[in-house]
Amino acid sequence: MKFFLDTANIDEIKQGVGWGLVDGVTTNPSLVAKEGVDFHARIKEICVLVNGSVSAEVTATDYDGMIKEGHVLAKLHPNVTVKVPLIPDGIRACRTFSQEGIKVNVTLCFSSSQALLAAKAGATYISPFVGRLDDVSQDGIQLVKEIVQIYKNYNFTTQVLAASLRHPMHVVQSALAGAHVGTMPIGVLKMLFNHPLTDIGLKKFLADWEKTKEQIQKK
Ligand code: E4P
């Protein structure tokens, strides 16, 4: 499973990249707005830091506008994946981009029927929003399972990018469901490390080692 960071924050990306755990980045207009920076410059900056897909979202909602914006974004850096919303014009734009060889992430997916449309339009990634479905008492992970199964049934090459992951179990359950990618905030990535028995075990090992007066690096 690839790990993407869901952020437009440079410090967070540097931290994740430093751990060697970041295979890509997803941004969205809300995440960019939080940063208060020049959008194009920030996307380029992220692309230089990350050796993988960097999703940058169009904000036009009509086909012609999406195509124009998508071309601008795709030209920023070869790592850019153009993100389009799952609406009819978005699916049409997805088909055009995919025919042009531009990678596309179809976002705001909340049903398997929508995911089928994205695959048929040649999307590189489909982004089911797990947490936002859970928020309205629907099973987000069940959606990931269904999409993975449907894509397998027809050998679709579109990758399932589990999005809106809010806690470690969302990541684990998406992995169990066979999602190709999970995109998560840095806080969720950090939480994946946590286990109290690791901390207790390490403390004990170090205390016992201290008693030996040994040193691994001999002076
Ligand atoms: C995905 O690409 C989205 O940016 C993101 O995962 C949305 O997450 P949220 O529902 O926590 O805002």
Residues whose N, C-alpha, C, O or C-beta is under 5 A from the ligand:
A	BS01	E4P	D6 T26 T27 N28 S127 G131 R132 A163 S164 L165 T183
